[in-house]
Amino acid sequence: MNGASREALATARERLDTLMDNTSVDAAKLGDELAAVTTLLDREVSLRRVLTDPAQAGEAKAELAGRLLGGQVGGETADLVSGMVRSRWSQSRDLVDSLEELASTADLTAAQQSGALDDVEDELFRFGRIVTSSTELRSALTSRTATVAAKGELLRSLLGGRANPVTERLVARLVTRPRGRSLESGLESLSKLAAGRRDRMVAVVTSAIPLTDIQKARLGAALAKIYGRQMHLNLDVDPEVLGGISVRVGDEVIEGTIAERLEEANRRLAR
């Protein structure tokens, strides 16, 4: 997002955080309602354009949103959406993308409030790894010919009773309403949002064998010192890693494997 949309999203995030500080607000319900509004505006392109038309007064757009949503969603959701359409957006689609982010953030806040945020983070990461390792499963979940009901049933068979309800809701939305994204990129975005709830960065750590609790604590502390922020570790085991670990933080990869050292030695010998 650029310019006006970035500022509008920042304002919406602040409003959402204020709502989440109110213990009487049902974060999970708010997330579901924001997701429903996202689906509506993603489908109704003309309506989306009207609500983001810079030539229209912000108050008029807010009143229109209020009339459309009145009785359909709770007051908190209606107020939040009305505030968003008062803002200026660089592109109409940015409003929908922002609503979707707020919906996911509300659900992640619900997990945080119940003390389950770490579980949700780990489950999102694990599910992503399962999808990556199974071409057949990925095809079934991303098929354009499969119905929403069929995809939902498949997800229930995979996650039902095995994952936190927040994880189930987030993954279900991503699979049934992909909005042009790949499943992998959607899961990565959710992982970053989850980490952001505690102002943490995400490090994907690959090792030949599982790390001990002491090793995880030391690695987390070392990475936090390097990047100046608390780090959440998504741990993966790959037997092909001959030794040490490989760490990816965003686009940066820190190699510490025997295989990498051997490759570096061969490069030096070849000079």
N, C-alpha and C positions, 0 to 999 in steps of 0.2 A: 504494500500500500504506500501511496505517496501523498504528500501535501495535506490537503484538507481531510482526507479519509483517515490518515494516521492520527491526526488531532482528534477527530470524532471518536475513533476507537478508544483512544486514551481516556477521553472523558467518560465514555460508556463503561470502561473498566472500573473507573473510580466510583461511578454510581453503583455498579454491581457490588463492589467491595463494601460500600456503605450499607447496602441491603443485607449482605452476608453477615455484617457485624450485628445485625438485629436477630437475636435468637428466636424471635417469633416467626421469622420467615422460613418457609419450608424450601430448602435449597433444591431438593430433588424435584419437587413440583415445579419450581421456577425453571429448572433445567428442561423438563418435559415441555412446558408451555413455550419457552423460547425456541425449542427445537421445532415445535408445531408452527410457529410463526416463520421460522426459517424455511420450512417446507412450502408454506403458503407463498411467500415472496419469491422463492426460487422458481415456483411454477407459474405465478402470475407476473409475467415480465412487465406488462403495461402498468400494473399497480405499483410495482417496484420503481418504475421510472417516475411515476407521479410523486411518490414519496421521497424521491431524491432529486427532484427537479429544482435546480438552483433559482429558477425564475419564480417559484412559488414561495410565499411567506412561510417561515418555519412554523408559526402558530397554526396556520391553516392546515399544513401537513400533519401536525400533531393532532388536531381535531379530527381529521379524516381517519388517522390511525386509531384514535380513541373510539370512534363510531364503529369501525370495522371489528375491533377486538372486544368492545364492551359486551360483557356477558359470556364471552368465549374463553377468556383467560382471567386470572386473578388481577387485582388492582396493581400489585407490584410489577407484574409483567407488562401490563398496559402502560403504566407510567414510564417504565424503562424504555419500551419501544417508542413511545411518544417523544421522549427526550432524545432518542437517537435520530428520529426523522427531523427534529428541529435543527440538527447539526447539518453541516455542509459535507457532501461526499464527492470525491473526485469521479467515481464511477458508481453506477447503481448497484453493481454486483458486490462492491465493497461492503454495502450495508448488510447483505445476506451473509457474506463471509464472517462479518463481525458478530452478527446474531448467533451464528453457529458456534463461534468461539466462546461467546458468553454462555450459551447453553451447556457446552462441555465444562466450562469453568464452574458453573453452578453445581453440576453433578460432582465434580472433583472436590468442591468445597464440602458437599454433603459427606463424601468419603473422609475428608479431613476432620470434620466435626465428630464423626463416629470413631476416629482413630484408625481408619482402614486405608488411608492414602498410600502407605507403603505397599500394602497388599495389591491395591489397584495398579500401582506403577509396575510392580513385578508381573502381574497377570497380563497387562498390556504388552509388556516386553516378551513374555513367554509365548503369548498368542502370535505375536509377530514372527517369532522364530519358527513356530509350528507351520505357519502359512508359508514362510520362505522355504521350508524343507519339503513341502508337499505340493508338487505341481497340480495334482488332481484336486486337492482341497482348495487351492487358490482359484483354480478354474471354476469350481463349483460356486465359490463365494462371489466371484466377479462376473459370472456369466450374464450376458445381456438378455438371454432368452429365459433364464430361470425367474420364476415369480418371486415377489417379496415374501409371500407365505412360505415358499420352499426354502428360501435362504434363512428365514427366521427359524424354521423347524430344524435346519441343519445346525444353526448356532445353538439352539436349545439342547441339541444332542451333544454338542461339544462342551458347552459352558454351563448348562443348567445344573444348579446345585454344586458346581465345582468352582465357581468364581463368585466374587463379590457382585451383588446386584448392580452396582455402579459400573463395573467392568462390562457386564452383560449389556447394559443400556448403551454405553458408549460404542461398543463394538457393533451392536445391532444397528445403530444409526449409521455408522460408517459403512456397513455392508449393504444396507437396504436403501440408503440415500447417499451414494458416493459423490455426486455432484462433480463428476469429471475427474476426480482424483484417483490415483492408484491406492490400493489397500495399504501398501507399505508406507507411502508418504502420509496417509491419514493416521496410521498408528504412530508414526514417528512424531507427528504434530501433537497428538494426544499425550505422548510421553513427555514432550517438552512442556506442555501446559501443566501436567501433573508436577513436574519438577519445579515449575515456576511458582506453585502454591507456597513453597518455602524458599523462594528465591534461590533455587539450586540449579546447577547445571547437570546434564546427564552425561555420564561416561560409559560407553559400551566396552566392557572388559572381556577379552577372550583368553582363556588359558587352557592348557592341556588337561589339567585336573582341577577339581573345585578348590577355590581358595579357602583357607581357614578364616575364622572370624578375626583373628589377629592380623592376618595378611590384608583382609578387606579394610580393617580400621586404619592400618598403616598406609595403604594405597589411597584411601579416601582423604586422609590428612595431607598426604603429599600432593595430591591433585588440587586440593583446596588451597594449599599454599601457592601452587603454581598459578592458578587461575583467579585467586582472590575471592572465591565464592564457594559455598558449601556444594558438595558434589554427591549426586545420587549415582550409585553403581548398578548398571544392568549387567549381570554376570552371565557369561555363556561359556560352555565347555566344548572345545574342539580338539579331539585326539591328534589331529594333524599338526597342531602347534607343538613343536618339539621340546620346548622348554620356555620358561619365562612367561611373559604376558604381552598382549597387544591391546592398546587402549585407544579408543576413538572418542574424541570430544568434538562434536560438530563435524567440520570438514578436516580437522587436524587428527592425524594418526601418530601415536607414539609407539614405536615398535620396540619390544624388549624380548623378542623370541630368538631362540637358537638359530632357527631357519634364517631369520633376517641377518643375524651376525655372520652366518656362513656366506650368504649372498654378498654382504659387504666385503668379506675377506676375499671372495672370488673376484669382485670388482677391482679391488686393490691389486691383486696378483696380475690381473689382465692389463694393467696400465704399463 
